[in-house]
Amino acid sequence: MEEEVIDSSFFSEDLEEKSSVDVRKTGFENSFNERQVGSITMAIEPVSSRASIDTVLEMFEQQPDLTAVPIEKDDAVVGVVERDVIEKNKASGFKLFASKTCGDYLKESPFTLNCSDFIEKVAAKVNDTAIKVEIKHLIVLLNNRSFYGIVSIAKMNARLEELRAQDMEKAAAIQQNMLKKNSDTKKFPFDVCIWNRMANAVGGDYYIAKELCEGRYIIGSFDVSGKNVSAALLTVTLGSIFSMLSLQDSSRLAPGQLVAMLDSFLQEIVPIGNFITGAICYVDHKAKTISVYNCGHTNVFAYLKDEDGRGKVATLAPSLPPFGMGAVAEAINSNKKGAYKMPLRAGLQIDMYSDGFTDMQNDDGERYDEERTKAFFGELFKTDVYSAEKTIEKTVTDWVGKALLPDDITVMNIRF
């Protein structure tokens, strides 16, 4: 058997795409993390301000990716000559004489950055200055002392967007994982359908379907005031509270106490001016009772077939203040209508939803509104349990069409 000969020319020596910029080796290339200025700094040898502009022209011609050259004056790097400035002068017919020096095209750096600076912290100052003095590159020092290189402001903003996208992706994964852990209903003695769509990567809607203790279940829909990251942080807080409750003995905790305790916890965390609306359905399967607490949330609908086989509906409007204001306990004690209580009956359905459902708009900007919402749940009542999720999905998709989703949407359908 002949020995196999491998032709080395078949393989590429370097598969990585490299920049054409001639950067000097500093020994610090791997010393900075992706959030630090040093990670995107170009370590380029400076050129004297007294040198001919031809020196820089040659560098730009030989290095297509080079956008600026650092300029040294009086033994200190003070600014850059930018490719855009040179090309603009050439395009306008301005003659670049050999006698012209680099100093004639120098843009002084209004301040310096340090390799260890974090991009997120300096970005606002950098962009504000870039607009005021029309500069696209800044000088970067090592340990705030010796010259290290130059950084492109455009590259800094691109990295900032990349980092924010990565953070948002991680936050979305954390939020979705938390929602999944708090909504596992496979072992429930009744059916719970949960449908959710966030308007952005992370959102302010939160839902839970959890067995608190043997035979007692909590199903809830919540909507945090505000949007995006700030709202998502409060949903994480909600998730943490419910996770803590599951680790404690909740068998002696009455539903009204649980709701009041949740409000008390959130009062310490929710910033002034913010609040969380919520509808909580507390099911005591052993006692065959259901308690619904609507704390400033959208209407909750309860559907049940009457003796004639037709569906009848009860609208459970908000009767308690939103969470986070510290007013729920007093309202429960002083208001006899604090909770809606009903017997658990076969065929009963309870529907909860966030206001993103009523607020969704079609391509013409028409709002779905409360009337259509109530009619939708009336139709959902007639479907079988296996069709519920598909029915909700189709309704939202058909109505929204190509329009943007203005708010998060959560719909919960509970069937006994």
TORTIVO-312906 format. One record per residue (C-alpha): y, z, x; residue in three letters. Coordinates in steps of 0.5 Angstrom, whole numbers, plus 2048, in hexadecimal, padded with zeros to 3 digits. Each point is the difference from the previous one (the first is absolute). Layout:
N
YZXala/...
END
This chain:
416
800800800met/8077FE803glu/805805801glu/8068007FBglu/8067FE803val/8068027FDile/8077FC801asp/805805801ser/8057FB7FEser/7FE8017F9phe/8038067FFphe/808802800ser/802805806glu/8058037FBasp/8007FF7F9leu/8068047FFglu/8067FD7FEglu/805801805lys/808800800ser/8037FB805ser/805806802val/800802807asp/7FF807800val/800805806arg/7FA805801lys/8038077FFthr/7F9804800gly/8038037F9phe/7FD7FA7FBglu/7FB8057FDasn/804806800ser/8047FF7F9phe/7FD8007F9asn/8027FB7FBglu/8058047FDarg/804801807gln/8057FB802val/7FD7FF807gly/7FA7FD7FCser/8047F97FEile/805800807thr/8007FA804met/800803807ala/8047FA803ile/803800807glu/8088007FFpro/8057FB803val/806801804ser/8067FF7FCser/8037FC806arg/7FA7FC7FFala/8017F87FEser/7FF7FF7F9ile/7FB7FB802asp/7FB806802thr/8008027F9val/7FF7F97FDleu/7FA7FE805glu/7FD8077FDmet/8017FE7F9phe/7FD7F9801glu/7FA802804gln/7FF8067FBgln/8007FD7F9pro/7FF8077FDasp/805804804leu/8068017FBthr/805804805ala/801802807val/802807803pro/806800804ile/802804806glu/807802801lys/802805806asp/7F9803801asp/7FF8017F8ala/7FD7FC7FBval/8057FF7FBval/7FE7FB7FBgly/7FD7F97FFval/8017F97FFval/7FD7FD7FAglu/7FD7FA7FFarg/8037FE7F9asp/807801804val/7FE7FB805ile/7FD7FB7FBglu/8068017FBlys/8057FE806asn/7FC7FA802lys/7FF7FD7F9ala/8088017FFser/8017FB806gly/802806805phe/7FF7FE807lys/7FC805804leu/803800807phe/7FC802806ala/806804802ser/7FF8047F9lys/7FD807802thr/7FB8047FBcys/8068057FFgly/8047FB7FCasp/7FA8007FBtyr/7FF807800leu/7FF8047FAlys/800808802glu/7FB8057FDser/8048057FBpro/7FB805802phe/7F9800803thr/7FA8027FDleu/7FA804803asn/7F97FE801cys/7FD8067FCser/8057FF7FAasp/7FD8007FAphe/8017F97FCile/8018037F9glu/805805803lys/8057FB804val/7FF7FA7FBala/8068027FCala/805801805lys/7FD7FA804val/8017FB7FAasn/8078037FEasp/8027FF807thr/7FD7F9800ala/8047FE7FAile/807803803lys/8007FD807val/7FB7FA7FEglu/7FB801806ile/7F97FF7FFlys/7FD804806his/801806803leu/7FE804807ile/7FA804801val/800806805leu/7FA804802leu/801807800asn/8077FF7FEasn/8017FE807arg/7FE7FA803ser/8007F97FDphe/7F97FE7FDtyr/8027F97FCgly/8037FE7FAile/7FE8007F9val/8017FB7FAser/8038037FAile/7FC7FB7FCala/7FA802803lys/8028077FFmet/8017FE7F8asn/7F97FC800ala/7FC806803arg/8048057FBleu/7FE7FC7FAglu/7F9800803glu/7FF807801leu/8038017F9arg/7FB7FC7FDala/7FA803804gln/8038077FDasp/8007FD7F9met/7F97FE801glu/7FD806802lys/8048047FBala/7FE7FB7FAala/7F8802803ala/802807800ile/8028007F9gln/7FB7FB7FDgln/7FA805803asn/8048067FDmet/8007FD7F9leu/7F87FE801lys/7FE807802lys/8048037FAasn/7FD7FB7FBser/7F9800801asp/7FD8007F8thr/7F97FE801lys/7FD8067FElys/8058027FAphe/7FC8017FApro/8067FB7FDphe/8037F9802asp/806800804val/8037F9802cys/806800805ile/8047FA801trp/806800805asn/8047FB804arg/806802805met/8067FC800ala/801801807asn/7FB802806ala/8018077FEval/8028037F9gly/8028067FCgly/7FA7FF7FBasp/7FB805801tyr/7FA8027FBtyr/7FA804801ile/7F98017FCala/7FD806803lys/7FB8067FEglu/803806801leu/7FA8057FFcys/7FA7FF7FCglu/8017FD7F9gly/8087FF801arg/8037FA802tyr/8087FE801ile/8027F97FFile/8077FE802gly/8057FB801ser/807801804phe/8067FC802asp/805803805val/8077FE800ser/8027FC805gly/7FC7FA804lys/7FC7FE806asn/7FF805806val/8048067FDser/7FC8007F9ala/7FA7FF804ala/801806804leu/8008047F9leu/7FA7FD7FEthr/7FC802806val/8038077FEthr/7FD8007F9leu/7F97FD803gly/801806805ser/8018057FAile/7FA7FE7FCphe/7FB800806ser/802807801met/7FF8027F9leu/7F97FD801ser/7FE804806leu/8028067FBgln/7FD8047FAasp/8037FC7FBser/7FC8037FAser/8058057FEarg/8067FC800leu/8027FE7F9ala/8037F9800pro/8078037FEgly/800804807gln/7FD7FA804leu/8067FC7FDval/805805801ala/7FD801807met/8017F9802leu/8078007FEasp/801806804ser/7FD7FD807phe/8047FA7FFleu/8078047FFgln/800802807glu/7FE7F9803ile/8047FB7FBval/8077FF803pro/8068017FBile/8017FA7FBgly/7F97FE801asn/7FA8017FBphe/7F97FE7FEile/7FE7FF7F9thr/7F98017FEgly/7FB8007FAala/7FA804801ile/7FA8007FCcys/7FC806801tyr/7F88007FDval/7FC8067FFasp/7F97FC7FEhis/7FD8077FFlys/8058027FBala/8017F97FDlys/807800801thr/8067FC803ile/807802802ser/8057FB801val/806802804tyr/8067FB800asn/805802805cys/8067FB7FFgly/7FB7FA801his/7FF7FA7FCthr/7FC8007F9asn/7F9802800val/7FC7FD7FAphe/7FA8037FDala/7FB7FB7FCtyr/7FB8027FBleu/7FC7FC7FBlys/8018037F9asp/7FB8017FAglu/8017F97FEasp/7FF7FD807gly/8077FE802arg/804803806gly/8058057FFlys/805802806val/804806802ala/8067FF804thr/800806805leu/808800802ala/802804806pro/8018077FEser/801804807leu/8057FE805pro/7FE7FC807pro/7FD804806phe/804802805gly/8058037FCmet/7FD807800gly/8018007F8ala/7F97FF7FDval/7FD807800ala/8068027FCglu/8007FA7FBala/7F88017FFile/8018087FEasn/8067FE7FCser/7FE7FA7FDasn/7FA8007FBlys/8007F8801lys/7FF801807gly/7F97FD800ala/7FC7FB7FBtyr/7F98037FFlys/7FA7FD7FCmet/7F9800800pro/7FC7FC804leu/7FD7FA7FBarg/7FB7FB801ala/8047F9800gly/807803802leu/8047FD805gln/806802804ile/8057FB804asp/805802805met/8047FB804tyr/806800805ser/8077FD7FEasp/7FE7FA804gly/7FC7FE7FBphe/8057FF7FAthr/8057FE806asp/7FD7FA802met/8037FA7FFgln/7FE7F87FFasn/8037FA803asp/8058007FBasp/802807802gly/7FE8037F9glu/7FD807800arg/7F98027FEtyr/8048067FCasp/7FD8067FCglu/7FE7FC7FAglu/7FB7FB804arg/7FE806804thr/7FD8047F9lys/7FD7F97FDala/7FD7FF807phe/7FC807800phe/7FE7FE7F8gly/7FD7FA803glu/7FD804806leu/7FD8057FBphe/7FC7FA7FDlys/7FC7FE806thr/7FA803804asp/801804806val/7FD7FB804tyr/8067FB7FEser/806805801ala/8027FF807glu/7FF7F8800lys/8058017F9thr/805804804ile/8007FB806glu/8007FA7FClys/8068037FBthr/804802807val/7FF7F9803thr/8017FC7FAasp/8078037FFtrp/803801807val/7FE7F9802gly/8037FE806lys/8068057FFala/800806805leu/7FE8077FEleu/8068047FFpro/7FC807800asp/7F9803801asp/7FB7FF7FAile/7FB8057FFthr/7FB8007F9val/7FB8057FEmet/7FB7FF7FBasn/7FC8067FEile/7FA7FF7FBarg/7FC8067FDphe/
END
